[in-house]
Amino acid sequence: MKCAAVFGSPRNGNSDALAEEFLLEAERRGAVVERFCLRTMKFRGCIGCMACKDGRADACILDDELTPVLEAIAAADTVLLATPVYFRDISWLLKACLDRWYGFFGYTEGECNMRISAGKRMVFVVTQNMPREHLNDMMRKYNTTFMQLGFEKMYPVRGCEVGDAPDAVMNREELLTLTRETAAVVMAGGPSPAVLPAYHFG
Ligand SMILES: Cc1cc2nc3c(=O)[nH]c(=O)nc-3n(C[C@H](O)[C@H](O)[C@H](O)COP(=O)(O)O)c2cc1C
């Protein structure tokens, strides 16, 4: 497994810790991981210049510290995105990164074509203070986005009712165990759990 892992929290906290738990187990089982920590990087969000769509470029034209991250995602068979929930959504850092993925879509004679290979796996690590039954809408929304980008299997790793302390998940042994078990399933190419139905997909 070749994995590009993107840490999207503005702090070294719970989503980082769960992501690391997953990655260390995956590495123990033979995964090769490249880690990218967005809060330490200088990059811009998408500026809507459309260079990736109008023939000027076949990838995002912005050239900054996110460029190697986008290249690593394109080359990986597995992508891990880690984020806290901020106001019912992913962090601003991860959203700015995700918007740059617009360059992964191209148009040929009016038809949308993908510039990254289909069939990648997505490990979506999300920590939140709300209980698990909340924010399924957010998970569903991003599952749809990942499907549109050609991802085949989605593995959510959710830390719910985590609390505000940055190291709160370290006291949640059941969560850490579940995270390591998910890494084992992903490494074995096992099935992804039933995902919520996509919005208007097809
Ligand atoms: C600005 C801000 C907004 C937040 N919004 C939500 C929210 O809408 N729902 C929720 O469950 N938790 C919310 N939280 C709590 C965080 O999602 C939670 O503490 C998370 O585990 C932090 O992850 P981190 O330690 O990796 O940064 C918010 C926290 C902050 C700082």
The ligand as an ORCA input file, in Angstrom:
! r2SCAN-3c Opt
* xyz 0 1
  C     -13.772     26.271     15.888
  C     -14.241     24.933     16.377
  C     -15.449     24.455     15.899
  C     -15.916     23.207     16.321
  N     -17.108     22.730     15.815
  C     -17.537     21.502     16.169
  C     -18.767     20.982     15.642
  O     -19.477     21.616     14.864
  N     -19.146     19.737     16.047
  C     -18.390     18.978     16.910
  O     -18.779     17.856     17.216
  N     -17.221     19.459     17.415
  C     -16.775     20.680     17.063
  N     -15.578     21.152     17.557
  C     -14.762     20.279     18.427
  C     -13.665     19.558     17.653
  O     -14.158     18.980     16.482
  C     -13.047     18.439     18.494
  O     -12.525     18.965     19.691
  C     -11.982     17.684     17.736
  O     -11.706     16.482     18.388
  C     -10.675     18.479     17.643
  O      -9.766     17.723     16.857
  P      -8.199     18.048     16.913
  O      -7.767     17.820     18.342
  O      -7.578     17.083     15.970
  O      -7.994     19.462     16.468
  C     -15.129     22.417     17.206
  C     -13.912     22.930     17.677
  C     -13.478     24.174     17.278
  C     -12.139     24.688     17.779
*
